[in-house]
Amino acid sequence: LFWFIAKNSKYQVAWPALVAYLVSPFATYLALQVNHNLGVMPFRVFVMITAWYALERARMSDWILLGASVGFGLWAKYQILFVVFSIILLSLYRPQWRQRWLSAGAWIAIFFSLLLVTPHFFDISQKGFTTLFFAVKHEDVDLIIVLFRLGEFLLDILLFNLGFAIALGFILGYRELTILTKTWVKTLKNSPFDLYLLITAIGPVTIVLFATFFGVRPRIQWFVPMSISFIALWARIALLSPK
């Protein structure tokens, strides 16, 4: 993540992202709980990096690496598909990226990801697809429960980001942080990299929130790999400060 941000920003902006992760509850408290979602983190970063370069450079090697990242990511956890689907669907907004998904490179990425994950699906087929059934497990609950779960998950995410807002506000000044955030929002239209990071942040969260209406119970641990994108966004906001 440090390398990815440093390559696409001023070098200094990568440091806030690195420090932000190291002090986040997902690298401290939840890590002590032996939370297996931590294991998804590196694969999620690999998917973010390879998908970005596939969309921007569209080299054959980029598409192959994207397919490999998704394939190995599926070995870690099916949740990797949250960020994959988000990138594909939301990147269609930008014409250049839309054309990339219609190219032969996208099919090559799919081929390599399926090739790598085939042994895994063969293995679970021998065991009754238990892991797959667990991944799509849902409950029949009333609307009140659904709204409660949705609100709880959303509140957890807001509190997570509030922690970074408080820290940055203390360092930069809360008035300046507000100005920087508004400035960053305005840059989205002309900054493909910031738009891409935003897609990887809000896309997976939106999928989880939408799934609650179908009886899926969201858990804060699912946000562990998703937090990477939000950390990157705060680092990009900090980049705009002259301090």
N, C-alpha and C positions, 0 to 999 in steps of 0.2 A: 504494500500500500504506500509506503514511504517512497519507494522508487517510482511508482506510477504517478503520484502527485507531483513529485520533484521534476519528472520528465515533462509534465504539462503545465507547470506553474513556475513561479520564482522558486528557487531552491529552498529558500527559508520557510516557505509555507508548508513544506512536508513535516517540519518539526512539530508544529501544533497538533497535526493529525497523529503522529507517532505517540506523543506524550498523552494526548487525549485518550487514546486507546489504553495505554498502560495504566492510567488512573481510573478507567471506567470500571463499573461493577462487574462487567463481563470478563475482565482480566483478573479480577481480585476475588470478590465474594462468590460469584457463580462458578469460577474456576475451582474453588475449594470444594464445591458441591459435585465435582467430577461431571460437569454438564457436557454431554456428548456433542451438543451443538457447537462447542468451541472447535471441534474437529472439522466442521463445515467451513469455518472462516477462511483458511488458505485457499480452498477450492473456489469459494465465492470471489475472492480477490482475483484468482487466475481467470475466472469467467469474465469479470469486469474488464480486466486488462486486455484479454484476447478479443473480446467482442468489440471493444473500443477501436482497436487497431484494424480489426476486420472491416468495421464500418467506415473508418477513415482512410486506410491505405488499401484495403482489399487485396493484399497479396495472398497468393495461394498458401504460403506458410502460415499466415494469420488465420485463415479459415481452418486449416488443419489443427493448429494449436487450440482454436476455439472448440472444435469438435472433441479434442482430447481433454480439455478442461471440463466440458460438460459430462463427458463419459466417465472420467474419474470422479467428478463431483457426485454423480449418481451412485457411485459405490459408497460415498460418504453418507449421503442422505438424499432422499427424493426432493427435499425442500429446495435443492439447488435449482429446480425448475421454476420456482417463484421468480427468481431474478432473470432467468432465461426468457420466460414468457413476457415478463415486464419489458425487457429490452426489445424484444421482437415487436410487440404490439405498440408500445409507446414511441418507438423510434420511427414508426411508419409516418409520424407527423412531419418528419423532415424528408423532403424529396430525395436528397442524395442517399440517405440511409435506406429509404424505401427501395431504391434501385439496387442497392447492394444485396438486399434480401431476395431479390428476384434473379440474382446472378447464379452462375454455376458454383461459385464458392460456397454459398449457403448449403447446397446439396452435398458438397464434399464434407462440410462440417457435420451435417446430419449423419452421413455415412460413417465417419470416424467415431462419432459419439456412440452410435448403435453398435459398431464393431467392438468397442471397448466394453460396453455394458452387457453384451450378449452372454458372456460367461456368468455374470451375476444373475441375469434373469433365468438362465438355464438352471442355476443352483436353486433359486427360490421356487422354480417350477417343481423341483423334486421334493420341496418341503411344503407344498400346498399354497404357495404365494402368501405366506403369513405376514411378511413384512409389508407387502403391497396392500393387503387388507387392513393392516394397522394404520397405514398412511392415509387411507380414505375413510377411516372410521368416523361415524357421526352419530348423533343422538336426535331423537324426536323431542324437542323442547318448545315451550310456548314463547311468544314474542317478548315477554318481560325478561325471561332468562337470556334470550338472544341479545337484547339491548344492554343488559347488565354486563354480559361477557364482552360485547363490543366496546362498551364504555370503559371497562376495566383495562382492556388491552391498549386502547387509545390513550388512556390516562397514564399508563406505564411509560409509553413512548414519549408523551409530552413531558413527564417528569425527568426522563433520561436526558432529553434535550434541554430542559430548563437548567439542569446542572451545568452544562457547558455554557449556556447563556449567562448564568450567574458568574462563572469563572472568567469568561471573556469580558463581561461588563465590569468586573472588578479591575481587570488589567487595563482595558482600553477606555473605560468610562461608559456608563449605560446609555447616555445620550448619543455618543459616537457609535456605539454598537447598533443602536436603532437606525441611525443614518446609514451605516455600512450594510445592514441587512436590506434596507430599501434599495440601496445602490446595487447590491448583488442581484436582487430580483429583476431590476431593470436590465442587467447585463445578460440575462438568460437568453434573450432574443438573438443576441449577437455572439454568444459564447457556446458553441456546440459542446465543449467539455463540461461546462457547468450544467447545461441541459441534460447531458448524459448522466452525470452524477445524480441529478435530481430524479431522473427516471429510475435509476437503480435503487433510490431511497424510497420513493413513494409507491412505486409499482408493487413490490412484494407486500408492503403493509396493506395496501388496498385489496390485494387478493385475499389476505387473511381476514380482513374486516368483512369482505363480501362473503367469505365462506362461513362466517358465523350464522348467516341466515339459512344455511343448509345443515345446521346442527353440529358444525365443527366447533370444538372448544379451543379457542386460541390460548396459548401459554406464553408467558413473558420470555421463556427460554428460546422460543422461536425467533425472537428479536435479536438474539446474540449475533448471528452472522449478518443480519440486516443492519446492525448498528454501524458497521464499517462505512457505509455510504453516508450516514448522517455525520459521522466524525469527519469525513472528507469535506462535507459541505461547510461545517463550522470552520475548518481550516481555510477554505476558499474565501469565506467571509472575512476572516482575520487578515487574509492577504491584501485586502483593499485598504487596510489601515496604513498610514504613513509611519506609524510608530514602530 
